[in-house]
C-alpha cells in the first residue's frame, strides 16, 4: 500500500548521484567499412572527458582513444564534429587540451598532424571529412585574430607534412565542407553577421583544384540552408527552409550544371515538418543515404522526432515502427542498409542504436546508463497546447509526479517546475530524462516548454522570437504553469521556473517582470543582455541583433530587457549556478546578479564552479546542483525533501 506523504517529500531511488553518473553523453556515430560501429562518449565520472568508442563484430566494446585524451573542439565554443573515420582502423580527432588535430591507428598512439600554434588553443578545428583517397582531410579552422577570430575551410595531409591550405575564406562563418565521391568538388555553407545559421546561410560548390570557380547553389539572408551531402552518384542534397519548413532538396550533378533529370532543384520532402535542427554544433546529419537509394531522415513534428525512410519511388516517407522520439543533436550515419544514431524514447534513455532497414531490426549498441530506471518511476510526457500572450498558442510536454510508493494527502496539489530550454532556438522533446525523473519521483511536476521561438514547429514559429526575446519566451513559460494550475495539476502558490543559458535568461525575466512564480533556478543564465552583446564569443556576438535589436542603436531596449537593471522588481528567491570558465555567458553576469539581490534583500544562493564552462560536465558538479536546487525549493515552498540533501546557504532567508 502506498504511503501518504506531502508532494516534494517522497523518497526516491533516483538520487542526484544516479542522475549525474549515469548520464553518458552518446553521439556522433559512424559505421566503418568493416561493420564496426563507432561513437563519441562523454563520461561525467571522468570530468566530462569524451572518448571514442567502437563495437566490434562480436559485440564487445572497445575504447579507442587513450586515457586522458578528450575528443572535443572549441570552434564556436559549442564544438561538435570533433572526429572522423578515415579507414576502419584509422581516425582523426581534435584533442581538447591543445585543440590540435591528431591521427590515430588502432593499437598505436595518436600523432599530431596540425601545426603547433603560437599560443595554446589559439587555432581550432572541426567538421573534418577525409579525401576519397584517404591522404588528407578538409575541415573548418578557427584561429584567434583581432578584432575577432577568423573562420575558414582548410585542407591538410594526414601525415602532417604540410601546412593547412585555405580552400574557402573571407566570410564570417563556414560549415559542412563536403567532398564529392570522385574527389572533384567541394560543397560548403557560409554566412555572415548578424545571421545565425538558422536565419540565413548560403550553399556553395567549387572544384577542389580551382576554388576560383565557386558557384552559389542556394540560400541567402532569409533562407537557412545546410547539411549538404553528396550521394553515391555524385548528386548534391541539402536542407532548406525556403518553403517555411526545413525540407530536403536535391540539386543534381555539378558536371550537368546541377540540373538532373528532374530539373535544377528537386524537393524530396514537402511536409509541414522540420527535417533539421538549428546548427548549434558541427557534424549534424539529419539524413543519410542507404545503398538501396532510400534516404533515412529524422522528421520533427510538434517537437516530436521520428526516423522515417524516403523511398526513391516518389520519395514518399515510410513511417518506421520505432519507439524513438528524441534524437538529441541528430547525427545519422549509414552504410549499406544500416543506419546508426543516438536516440531516446519516453520509456528509454539515450542509446546508440543501429537500424537495419533491410531486416527491419534494431540493435542497441550502447546505453547512456548501465543501471536502467525502474519503469514504475518513469513519468510519461503528455503533449500540451496552451493559450498565451497576444492571442497565440504555445506548446510543451507535461511530466506528472510519479512514484509507486507514495500518494499525496487528499486535496493537496503538487509543486511544479517549468523547464525553459536553451538556445533559445532549441526545442524540448518527449523523452525519458533522468533529471526530470529526479523531480517527478519526489512528487514535483515538470513542464518542458516549447515557447514561441522554439524550433520543431517551422520557420514562422521560430521567428516569433525575433525582436521579442526576453518577452514572449517568459510569458509562455508563465502561461504554461498557469494553464496546468487552472486544470488542477499544480499548486498555484508553488510554481518554480528553471533553465540554463537562454533558459536561464527566460527564468530571470519571468521572475523579474511577472508575478506568478515562487522561486527560480538559473544555470549560467543571462542577467544583462547589454553585457552579453558586448562580451561574448564570435559565434553569438551578433545573435542579439535579431533577438532584441541592433546594438548599440537600440541599447535602451537591451537595458529594458535586462533583469539586472530591474532587480528591485524581483521579489522571489533565486538560486544561481555558474561555471567560472564560461566564455559564452561570463561569470560576471551571475556575480552581478547575486550582488544586486543581496543589496535588495532578496533571498538567493550562488554556487560557482571551478573548471566548468557553458554546460556542466563533471558528475560532482551536477550532483551538487541537483541537491542544492532540491534543498532550495524545499525551504522556499515548505516541504522537507527526503534523504537530507546537502544544504546550501540561502542569503537573506531566516
Secondary structure, DSSP 4 states (H G I P E B T S, - for coil): -PEE--TT----S--HHHHHHT--EEEEEEE-TTS-EEEEEEEGGGTTEEEEEEE-TTS-EEE-SPTT--B---TTTT-B--EEEEETTEEEEEBTTT--EEEEETTS--EE-SPPPSSTTSEEEEEEEE-TTSSEEEEEEEE--SSS-EEEEEEEETT--S--EEEE-SSSEEEEEEE-TTSSEEEEEEE-TT--TTT--EEEEEETTEEEEEEEEEEBTTB-EEEEEE-TTSEEEEEE-TTSS-EEEEEEEGGGTT-BTTBS-EE---SSSB-----SSBS-BSEEE-TTS-EEEEEEETTEEEEEEE-TTTT-EEE------B-SS-B-EEETTEEEEEEB-SSS--EEEEEETTTTEEEEEEES-SSPPPGGGPPPPEEEEEE-GGG-EEEEEEE----TTEEPPTT----EEEEE-STTT--------HHHHHHHTTT-EEEEEE-TT-SSS-HHHHGGGTTTTTTHHHHHHHHHHHHHHHTTSS-TT-EEEEEETHHHHHHHHHHHH-S--SEEEEES--S-HHHHHHSS-GGGTTHHHHHT--TTTTHHHHHHT-GGGGGGG--SEEEEEEETT-SSS-THHHHHHHHHHHHTT--EEEEEETT--SS---HHHHHHHHHHHHHHHHHHHT---TT-PPP---BT--
